[in-house]
Amino acid sequence: MRILVVAHNYPRFPGDPAGAYVARLAHAAAAAGATVQVIAPHSAAALEDEETDHLRVHRFRYAPERLERVGYRGDVSRRALLTPLTLAAVPAYLLRFRSAIRRHAARVDPQVVHAHWWFPAGWLVSGLGVPYIVTCHGSDVRLLERSAVLRRAGRAVFRGAGAVTAVSRFLASDIERQMDGLRRPVAVTPMPVDVEHFGRGLATPKATPPRVLYAGNLVPIKGVDVLLRAVAVLRQQGTECRLKILGEGPARPDLERLAHALGVGDRVEWSDFVPQDRMPAEYGASTVTVLPTRGQAEGLGLVLVEALLAGSAVVGTPAGGIPEVVQDGTTGLLVRDGDPDDLADKIRRLLSDPGLRDRLTAAGRARAVETYSSTAAARRFLDLYHALADDRPAS
C-alpha cells in the first residue's frame, strides 16, 4: 500500500504538538507495512526532509525562512491570516504546495491520498486523479460558512472524495448540512491519542495550591478571557488555586493585560507551548483542565482527552464537539458559553469535591482509552485506505 499524506500542519521537530495526530496516523500506517510519503509546509528551523522505515516527510519551501509564516501559529482568525507578511507569502505557498504534491505523487505513485483539512490540502489533491480521503478537523469546516465561493470550492472537493471523515459527530453533521451531493455519509473518525504516553501523567503529583490548566492557542475564540474572569471570581470567593496558561498566539498581550486589570496577575503563570514529552506532567500536575471555547469553533477538543488520560478532571463549554468528550456529569462538567460565574462554580465544585472529581476523571479516562487509542484510530483509517485502493465502498 502506497499512501500520500498531505497536511498544512505537521510536527516540525520532536515533541511538536502541531499536527501530532496526523503524524501518529502516518506512523501507524507505516508500521502496518504501508509506504507513506508526507507533504507539509516548511517552517523556521524544521528539516526539509526526514526519513524513517517506510515513512518520508518532505517540507516544501515557499519563501525566505522569515516569511514562512503560513500555518503553525494558531492564527486562525481572518485578521491574523491577512497580516501583510503572511498575505504576501500565500500565493507562493499554494503554488509550491501544489508543485510538491504533484512531484511526489509522480515519484511515489500512491494508491490513496489522505488530505487533512479540505483546504488547502483537499483542494490541492482533488485534481491528481488518485482516490483521496478528506479528513476535516474543525477550522476548515468553519471556512464553509464564510462565503459562497468557498462553499463551491468545498463542494467540488467533497464530491470528488472517495471518503470524507470528520473528527467528531458534530463536524460530520455540519458538513452534511452544508454540502449536498456527497457520495456517502461523512464517517466519524476520532484522531489517535498516545494513551500510554499521556497516561504517564498519572504518576505526577498534583501542584499545590491546586492548578487549573488551559493548553491551546491564544486566540479570542478560545475564550481564555472568560477563564481569567472566572479565576477572578474564585479569588473573590476565597477559593485557593492558580491558573497556568500554556500556549501561544496573537491574543496573549491582551490577555496578560486583562489578568492584571482583574487583579489576578499574581495567580496566573504563562508558558509557551512545551514539547509533547512534557505534556503528561503538565496535565498530571493540574487538578482541572479547562477548554472554554466560544460558539461552535471546536472540532473536538483533544486537549481534554489528553488531560483525562493524565488524570486531570475536565471542564468545557458546549462548543462544537466538546460534549462528545465531556459528557456533563459523567466524564466532566459543561459550562455555559461565555459565563465566567458558571465556569467559576464548576471549577470550585471540582476543586472542593475529591469524590466527584475522581469519579468523573476515572469514567472519562476509561472512555478515552476505548475511543481514542492509536490502535483503534489507525485501524479505521487503514480499512478506508484499503477500501479505496480496492475500489470498494468505504464504510
N, C-alpha and C positions, 0 to 999 in steps of 0.2 A: 504494500500500500504506500503510495507516494502522496503526501499532503503538503499543500502550500498554505501557510497560516499568515494572514495579513491583519495588522493592527496598528493603530496610531499610538498605542500605549503599551509598552513592554519594558520589563526591568532593564535599567541602564547599567546596573552594577549589582554585585551580590547583595542581597538583602533589600533591594529597592522595592517599595510596595507598589509602584506604578505598574499596573497590568500584571501583577503577580499571578492572578488566577489564569490569565492567558498562558503564561509560561508553564504553570502546572499542567494544564491540558496538553500543551505541546510536548512536554517531557513524558507525560503518561502515554501518549500515542507512540513516541519513540521507544519507550520501554516495552511497549507491546509489539515492537518489531517494525513499525512504520518508519519510512524515511521522511523526515519533516524539515521543511525549509520555512523559516520565519522572515517576514519582511516588516520592518518598522523604521520610523524616522530616527535619525541621529540626534544626539543631544550632547551638550558640553561634557567632556571627559569620558564619554562612553566609547567602547570599542566599535569599530565599523563592522568587523566580522568576528564571529565566535563559532566554534565547532566542538561538539561532543559526539558520543556514539549516536548515530542515526539522526542527529539534530544539528542544523546550521542556522545561525542568525545573521542576517545582513541588515545593518542600519544605514540607510541611504543618506548621503549628504545633499543638502539643497541650498546652503548659504554658508558664508563665513560663520565660524562657530558661535560668535557673539550674537548672530542674528537667527540662530536655530532655536527659536522660541515658541514654535507652534506645538501645542500639546505639553503634557508632563507637568504643567504648572498649577493646575487647579483653577485655571482661568476659564470657567465655563460660561460666564456671563458675556453677553454681546459686547458690553462696554470694554471688558478686558481683552476680548478677542480682537477688537478693532483698534488697539493701540497702534500708532504709526509703525513702530518697528516690526510688530507681529504681522500687521496687514501687508507690509512690503514684502514679506517672505512667503505669503500664502500662494501666489501663482507658481513660483518655483517649487514650493513644497508639493503641490498637487502634480505638477509635471514630472518631477523627479520620482515621486511616489509611483505614478503610473509606469514610468520607464523601468523602475526597479522591479515592479511586479511582472511586467512582460518579459524582461530579460531573464529573470529567474524561473518563470514559468516555462520558457523555451528550453532552459537547461534541465530543469527537474522533470518536465512532462508530467505534472500532477494528475492524479485521478480525481482528486477532490480539492477544492479550495475552501478554506474556512475563514470568513471575514468577520472580525469582531467590530461591532458598530456598523450600522448600514451606511453611515457617512463618516469618514471618506472611504473606508475600506470596501464596503459592499458596492458602492457606486463605482469604484475604480476596477473591481474584479468582474463586474457584470458583463463586460464585453469580451472576456477571454475565450469564451466558447468551451469552458470547462464547468462541470457541475459544481455548484457552490452552495455553501451554507452561510446564512447570515445570523449572527447572534447579537441581539440588542441588549444593552446594559443599562439604559435609562436616559442619559443625556441625549442620545441620538433619537429616542422616541419623542422627546420634547421638541426637537427640531421640526417634527412634522406639523406642529401647531403654529409655526411661525409664519408660513406663507404658502400660497397655492403652488408656487414654483417648487418649493422643497417637497411638498406632498406629491407632485407629479414625478419628481425625480425619485422619491422613495417608492412610489407605486411601481415604477419600472424595475427597480432593484428587487423588491419583494416578489413581484410576479415572476421574475426570471429565476428566483432561487429554487433550488431543489428542496430546501427546507429552511424555515425561519424559526429560530428559537429565541426565547427570552428568559431572563434570569429569575423572573417571578410571574405568578399568575396575573398580578396587576398589570404588568407590562404587556403580557400576551394579550389580555383583553383590550388594552389600549390600542395596540397595533391593529387588531382585528376590527376595532371600531372605526379606525381612520383609514384603513387600507382594504378596499374591496378587491375581489378577483384573485385572492391567494389560492395557490394550488391545493392547500390543505390547512387545517388549523395550525396556529402557532404552538410549537411544543415548549413546555416549561422545562428548562434545563438549568438547575442551580449550578453556580460556579463552584469549583472544588476549593476546599479549605484543608490545610495541612493539620489534621486532627491531632496527630502526635506532637507536632511542633508547638501548637498553641496550648496543648494540654500540659506542657512543662510549666506554665504559669501557675498551676495548682500548688506547686511547691514554694511559691514566692510568698513571704509573709506580707500581710496587709499593712499598708502605711498607717502611721499614727501621727496626727489625727486622721480620721477616715478621709480617703481620697475619692473625689469624683473626677472622672476622666472624660474628656472629649478628644477623639482622634479622627482627624479628617481635614479636608480642605477648608481654608478660611475664606469663605465667600458668603455673601449675605443670605443666600437661600438656605444655608445650613443652620441658621437660627442660633448661632453661638451667642449673639447679643441677648437672646431670651434666657439662655443658660446663665449668663453673667447676672442678669436681673434676678434670677431665681436664687443665686448664691447670696445676693444682697438681702433677699427676703429671709433666707436661712440665718444670716448673720443677725438680722433684727430680732429673730425669734430665739436666738441663743443656741442654735444648732451648730455644733463644732464640726467643721470639715474644711478641707482645702480643695481647690479645683486645679487640675492640670489640663492645659490646652496644648495638645500635641498636633501640630500641623503647620501648613504654610499657605499663603495666599494673599490676595490684594486687600482683604478686609482687616488684616492684622493691626495696622496702625489705628484705625477707628475703634477696634475692639479694645486695644490697650487703653486708649483714652476713655472709653466708656467704663472700663473696670475702675480706673482711678476716680472718675466722676461719681460712681456709685459707692465709693469708699471701700471697695474690696480688692484694691490693687495688691495689698499685702497677703491676700488669701489665694492669689492666682499665680501659678507657675506656668511660664511659656516655654515651649520647646519646638524646634523644627522637627520634621519627620525624622524618625530613627530607623535604622535597618530592621528588617523583619526578624532577625535573630534576637533582637532586644524587645520586640513587642509582647511576647508572652509574659515577661516580667512586668511590663508596664500595665497590662491588663490584670495580671495576678495581684499586683500591689494595690489595685483600685477596688474599693468596695462597691462602687456603682459606676457603670459606663453609660453615658447619655448621648443619644443622637436626636437633636431637637429640630430636624429638618422641617422647613415650611412647605405648604402646598402639597404638590404631588411629585416633587423633584427628587425622589429616591427610588432607584430601581429595585433595590432590595435592602441594602444596609448590612453588608458583610462584616463590617466592624463589630456589629452586635453579635454575630455568630462567633467571631474570634474571641470576643470578650467572654461569652458564655463558656466556651471551651477552656478558657484560662481560669474560670471560677469567679468572674465578676458578675454581679447582678446587672440587669439592663433596664433602661427606660428609653422609650422612643415616642414619637408622635405617630398619628395615623397616616403619615406621608407615604404615598406610593406603596412599595412592597414591604415596608417595615412591619405591618401587622402579620405578615407571613412568618416572621421570625419572633416577634414579640406578641404572643397570644396573651391578651390582657388578663392578669390574674392567674395565668398558668405557667408561662415561661418568662414573664417580665411584666412591666407596667406600662400602659399607654397614657399619654397626657394630651390635653387639648393643645392644638397648634397655636403657637404664639402667646401662650398663657403662662407667665413666669410664676404666678401664685400656685397654679395647679402643678407645675413642674417642681416647685419647691416642696409642695406637700408630698408628692410621690417620692422624691429623694429622701425626705425626712422619714417617711414610713420605712423605707428600706434600710436606712442608717440605724433606726431605733428598734427594729424588729428582726433579730437574727433568725428566728424561726421562719418567718415569711421569706426573708432573703435567701436562706438556704434551700427552702422548698422550690422557689421559682428558679433558682440557678441550677439546681440538680435536674429539674424537668427540662429546662432549656438546653442544658448540655447534652442530655440524652437524645433530644430531638435533633440537635446539631450534628451529633455523630452519625445518626441514621441518615440524615438528608444530605449533608454537605461533605462527606468524606471524599477524598480524591478518587478512591476506587469506584465509588458509585457514580460520581460525575463523569469520570473518564469513560466508563462503560457505556453510558448513554450516548456519548459523542462517537465512540468507536463504532457502535451499532449504526449510527447515522452515516458515518463515513462509508462503511461497507455497503449500506443500502444504496447510497447514491452512486458509488462506484459500480455496483452491480445493476444499476438502473431499476432498482426496486422502490416501491413506495416507502418513504421514510416515515416511520410510525412515531 
